[in-house]
Amino acid sequence: MLQEHMSVVLMQDLPAAGLLAGDVGVVVHVHRGGEAYEIEFIALNGATVAVETLLANQVRAASRHDIPHVRAA
C-alpha cells in the first residue's frame, strides 16, 4: 500500500487534468485503506499542476531505478 508523502508514477493518461502516463506525483491522502489516493502533481517551480483522486491501479510507487523525464505543462 502507498503511504502519504510517497512519490508515485501515473499509469495512464488523464487528458482532462493535462497529465500523461509517467508523470510523477506525491500521495497527499490515502482513501479507504489504499483503495484510492489523493495525488498532487507539481511543476518543478513548485506550482500545483493538478490534484486528482486516483484508484490504486492508476498509480504505482516510484522506484529508485526510475528515470525522471521533463515536459512542459
N, C-alpha and C positions, 0 to 999 in steps of 0.2 A: 504494500500500500504506500502511496505517496504521502509525504508529510508536508505541513506548511513550511514555506521558505525553500523548498526543493526546486531546482531548475528542471524544467520538463521540455520535451520536444513535441510539437504539434504533429499529428499523424495524418491529417487530411486538410485540404484547403477549406477555408471559411471565407468565401468571397464577400459576404455581407459585412464582415469585420475587417476586410483588407488583409487577411492573414493567409499564409501559404504553408503547406506541409513543410516541416523542417524549421519553422520559426521557433524561437526559444522563449519560454515564459517562466513565470515563478508562481508556485502554488500560494495563494493567499487565504484560502479556506478549503477545508475538507467537508463535503456533504455526505451524510448518511453512511459513515464508516468507510468511505472510499468509493461509493457508487458514482460520485461526481465530484468535480473540483472547480473552484473559482480560480481562474488563471489570469494573471496580469502579464501583458506583453508590453515591453517598453522599447523605445529607441535608445541609441547609445548616449543621447544627451539627457536621458532620464525622463523624458516625456512619455506619458502613458499613451500607447497606441490603441489598446483595447483591453477590456476586462470581460472575459467570457466564462460562462458556466459550461463545463465540458464533461462528458461521460468518461469513465475510466478508459474505455477503448479508443478515445480520441487523442490521448496523450501517453507519453512514456517518460520514464525518468531519463534525464540526460546522463550520458556516460562520460567518464574521463577520456574515453577514446573517440568521442565525437569531435568533428572538426567544425567550428563555427563558420558561418558564411554571412556576408553582409549584403543587404539590398536596400534600396531606397523605399521608404514607406509610401 
